[in-house]
Amino acid sequence: MRHLKTQFGKRLRDLRKQKGMTQEQLAEEALISVDFLSLIERGINAPSFDTLEKLAIALDVPVKHFFEFDSDF
């Protein structure tokens, strides 16, 4: 079983890539730093609710999509 932050980060990265966005583009749209986005995608940091909402808006997906993991958790 993977840690929640790791699964969340992988899901975020997958959604970003599906939208054809670079980390730089997503970070700019979500008003966060590229470094922070990288830490989230690697499962090192977790976003606040405000940042989670900004990421969802930037990717044009419902927040719940970030928590739809391939494997059981």
ABEGO torsion letter per residue (X at the ends): XBBAAAAAAAAAAAAAAAAGBBAAAAAAAAGBBAAAAAAAAAGABBBBAAAAAAAAAAAGBBAAAAABBABBX
